[in-house]
Amino acid sequence: MKTAEATRFLVEVTQIDVSKLIKAGQPTNVADLGHVAGLAYELCRFAQASRWHCDRLIRNAMHDPEVMNYEIGPVRQLIKSIADREDYRFKLVEGSEIRIFAPRLRPEPYVPLPFVFWSPRSFAQALVITATIYLGHSRDVALIRRCRETDCGKLFVAVRRSRLYCSHECASAASQRAYQQRQRIKEKRS
């Protein structure tokens, strides 16, 4: 996954409401982030987790979608911390390890990460560490923002550094509110 794609994927994942995920049947597309199995598959693909981890995550999440909140929670907090420009700490689980795949250590631009983080008890840990690696190599990480519109606060990846709002609607609402405020001040002075 390219770093810009990884950054956008991580921000998108943090916005998912697991209570609204579809549990029935199979997703129409393996990358369907609106289906429990599709989200689990994409998270495992991102973290380069084994098929065993993926099958286990899908099974557990199909039974109880709240499992996804547990797994995504630390990544959600990581992205929020970046958007709010706050420090973030994540305690590693004992028994975790880094596994390096030497054949992947090539100077080609878009090969999978040459390593994975493995933990016998924490898939969330693999997600956070992999996300940290991708975000650490991405220029787009500085573009992760929280919408400044009062009623929104959504996390998003800005198209350019000067963008403060997640959408045209939020920018218009903020502009309208600022205009109305200026008009009230002007009326008071008159």
C-alpha positions as CSV (number, residue, x, y, z in Angstrom):
1,M,0.0,0.0,0.0
2,K,1.4,3.4,-0.9
3,T,1.8,5.8,2.1
4,A,-0.8,8.3,0.8
5,E,-3.3,5.4,0.3
6,A,-2.5,4.1,3.8
7,T,-3.1,7.5,5.4
8,R,-6.5,7.9,3.7
9,F,-7.4,4.3,4.6
10,L,-6.5,4.9,8.3
11,V,-8.5,8.1,8.5
12,E,-11.5,6.4,6.8
13,V,-11.3,3.5,9.2
14,T,-11.5,5.8,12.2
15,Q,-14.8,7.2,11.0
16,I,-16.5,3.8,10.8
17,D,-19.5,3.2,13.1
18,V,-19.2,-0.5,13.9
19,S,-22.8,-0.7,15.0
20,K,-23.9,0.0,11.4
21,L,-21.7,-2.7,9.8
22,I,-23.5,-5.3,7.8
23,K,-23.1,-8.8,9.3
24,A,-25.3,-10.9,7.0
25,G,-23.8,-13.0,4.2
26,Q,-20.6,-12.1,2.5
27,P,-19.5,-8.6,1.2
28,T,-20.1,-8.0,-2.5
29,N,-16.5,-6.8,-2.6
30,V,-13.7,-8.0,-0.3
31,A,-12.8,-4.3,0.3
32,D,-16.4,-3.4,1.4
33,L,-15.7,-1.3,4.6
34,G,-19.5,-1.3,5.3
35,H,-19.5,-5.1,6.0
36,V,-17.9,-6.8,9.0
37,A,-15.9,-9.3,6.8
38,G,-14.8,-6.6,4.3
39,L,-13.5,-4.3,7.1
40,A,-11.7,-7.2,8.8
41,Y,-10.2,-8.3,5.5
42,E,-8.9,-4.8,4.7
43,L,-7.5,-4.3,8.3
44,C,-5.7,-7.6,8.0
45,R,-4.4,-6.7,4.5
46,F,-3.1,-3.4,5.9
47,A,-1.4,-5.0,8.9
48,Q,-0.1,-7.9,6.7
49,A,-1.7,-10.3,9.2
50,S,-1.9,-14.0,8.4
51,R,-5.0,-15.7,7.0
52,W,-5.5,-17.3,10.4
53,H,-5.6,-13.8,12.1
54,C,-8.0,-12.6,9.4
55,D,-10.4,-15.6,9.7
56,R,-10.4,-15.3,13.5
57,L,-11.1,-11.6,13.4
58,I,-14.0,-12.1,10.9
59,R,-15.4,-14.9,13.0
60,N,-15.3,-12.9,16.2
61,A,-16.6,-9.7,14.6
62,M,-19.5,-11.5,12.9
63,H,-20.5,-12.8,16.3
64,D,-20.0,-9.4,18.0
65,P,-19.2,-6.3,15.8
66,E,-18.1,-4.4,18.9
67,V,-14.9,-6.5,18.6
68,M,-14.0,-4.1,15.8
69,N,-14.1,-1.1,18.2
70,Y,-11.6,-2.9,20.4
71,E,-9.3,-3.6,17.5
72,I,-9.7,-0.2,15.8
73,G,-9.8,1.8,19.0
74,P,-6.0,2.3,19.4
75,V,-5.7,3.4,15.7
76,R,-8.6,5.7,16.1
77,Q,-6.9,7.3,19.1
78,L,-3.6,7.5,17.1
79,I,-5.3,9.4,14.3
80,K,-7.2,11.7,16.6
81,S,-3.9,12.5,18.4
82,I,-2.2,13.3,15.1
83,A,-5.2,15.5,14.0
84,D,-5.2,17.3,17.3
85,R,-1.4,17.5,17.4
86,E,-1.1,15.7,20.7
87,D,1.3,13.0,21.9
88,Y,0.2,9.4,21.8
89,R,1.6,6.4,23.7
90,F,0.8,2.7,23.2
91,K,2.0,0.0,25.5
92,L,3.2,-3.2,23.8
93,V,2.0,-6.6,24.8
94,E,4.6,-9.0,26.2
95,G,5.5,-11.7,23.7
96,S,5.2,-9.5,20.7
97,E,7.8,-9.5,18.0
98,I,8.9,-8.0,14.8
99,R,9.3,-10.5,11.9
100,I,11.5,-9.4,9.0
101,F,11.1,-10.9,5.6
102,A,14.5,-10.4,4.0
103,P,13.4,-11.0,0.3
104,R,11.2,-7.9,0.6
105,L,14.2,-5.7,1.6
106,R,14.5,-4.3,-2.0
107,P,14.7,-0.8,-3.2
108,E,11.5,-1.1,-5.2
109,P,9.1,1.7,-4.6
110,Y,5.9,-0.2,-3.7
111,V,6.6,-3.6,-2.1
112,P,4.8,-4.7,1.0
113,L,6.5,-3.7,4.3
114,P,9.5,-6.0,4.7
115,F,8.3,-6.9,8.2
116,V,5.2,-7.5,10.3
117,F,4.5,-7.0,14.0
118,W,3.2,-10.2,15.5
119,S,1.5,-10.6,18.8
120,P,-0.1,-13.7,20.3
121,R,-2.8,-11.6,22.0
122,S,-3.2,-8.3,20.2
123,F,-4.2,-7.6,16.7
124,A,-4.8,-4.0,17.6
125,Q,-1.1,-3.7,18.4
126,A,-0.2,-4.8,14.9
127,L,-2.5,-2.2,13.5
128,V,-1.1,0.6,15.6
129,I,2.5,-0.3,14.8
130,T,1.9,-0.7,11.1
131,A,0.0,2.5,11.0
132,T,2.8,4.3,12.8
133,I,5.3,3.0,10.2
134,Y,3.2,4.2,7.3
135,L,2.3,7.5,8.9
136,G,6.0,8.1,9.8
137,H,6.9,7.8,6.1
138,S,4.0,9.9,4.7
139,R,4.1,13.6,3.9
140,D,0.3,13.3,4.0
141,V,0.3,12.8,7.8
142,A,0.6,16.6,8.2
143,L,-2.7,16.8,6.3
144,I,-4.7,14.8,8.8
145,R,-7.1,17.3,10.3
146,R,-10.2,17.7,12.4
147,C,-12.9,19.8,10.7
148,R,-13.2,23.2,12.4
149,E,-16.9,23.5,11.8
150,T,-18.5,23.7,15.2
151,D,-21.1,21.0,14.6
152,C,-18.8,18.6,12.7
153,G,-15.4,17.8,14.1
154,K,-14.9,14.9,11.5
155,L,-11.4,13.7,10.9
156,F,-10.2,14.0,7.3
157,V,-7.2,14.2,5.0
158,A,-6.9,17.7,3.6
159,V,-6.2,18.1,-0.1
160,R,-3.9,21.1,0.6
161,R,-2.3,22.6,3.8
162,S,-4.7,25.6,3.9
163,R,-7.9,23.4,4.0
164,L,-9.6,23.7,7.4
165,Y,-13.0,22.0,6.7
166,C,-13.8,18.5,5.7
167,S,-16.3,19.5,3.0
168,H,-17.7,22.4,1.0
169,E,-20.9,22.3,3.2
170,C,-18.8,22.8,6.4
171,A,-16.8,25.6,4.9
172,S,-20.0,27.3,3.8
173,A,-21.6,26.9,7.2
174,A,-18.5,28.4,8.9
175,S,-18.4,31.2,6.4
176,Q,-22.1,32.0,6.8
177,R,-21.7,32.0,10.6
178,A,-18.7,34.4,10.4
179,Y,-20.7,36.7,8.0
180,Q,-23.7,36.7,10.4
181,Q,-21.3,37.5,13.3
182,R,-19.8,40.4,11.4
183,Q,-23.3,41.7,10.6
184,R,-24.4,41.6,14.2
185,I,-21.2,43.5,15.3
186,K,-21.9,46.0,12.5
187,E,-25.5,46.5,13.6
188,K,-24.4,47.0,17.3
189,R,-22.0,49.8,16.2
190,S,-24.7,51.6,14.2
